[in-house]
């Protein structure tokens, strides 16, 4: 997987794949996020308790749409 460029110009760095083959990224703030579509197109926060997808990130923190 590759790092992602976000709509706000920041980079989400690829960290690893989780147990369900979802890519995990780290935002420049240090927050871990995961891609629920498994293809780097829709990022969610992760719950701190169990690491499951929690809430979709706002538009500025979503990856730039590939065309």
N, C-alpha and C positions, 0 to 999 in steps of 0.2 A: 504494500500500500504506500501511497505517497502522502506527503504533507498537503494540507489544504489551504488555499487562500480564501479568506472570509470576506464578506461584503464590506466590512469596515477596514479592509486592507491588512489586517493582522494574519498571522499564520497559525494554524492548528497543526502541531507536530504529531505524526503517527507514533504511537507508543507500542501497541501490541494488538493482538486479536484476543477477545475474551473466549470463554468456554462455549459460547454459542456462535462463534465466528463473526461477531460484530467487531468492527475496528474501533479501537479506543485511541483518542487523541488528547493532547494537552494544549490548552489555550495559553497564550502568552502570560495570563494572570496566574498560571499554575493549576487551574481547575481542570479536572479530568472530565471529558465528555465522550459519548459514544454515538455511533451512527446506527440508527435503528433500521435503516434500509439496507445496511451492509455494503453499500457502494459509495459512501462518502458524500451523500447528498442531503441528509436530514439529521442534524445533530441535536441530541438531548443531554440535559444534565444527568448525572448518575446519583442514585441515592447513596448516602454515606454508609448506611447500614449493610446493604447487600450488593451494591454495585449494579443494580438494575436501572434501566432507563427510567427517568422520572418526568421531566418537563421539557418540552421543545424550547430550544433557544430562540431568542428574538431574531428578526430578519438580519440585523447587523452582524450577528454571530453565526449565521448560516454560510455554507460555502458558496462561492461564486458559481452560478449556474453554468454548466458546460454546454456549449452549443456546437 
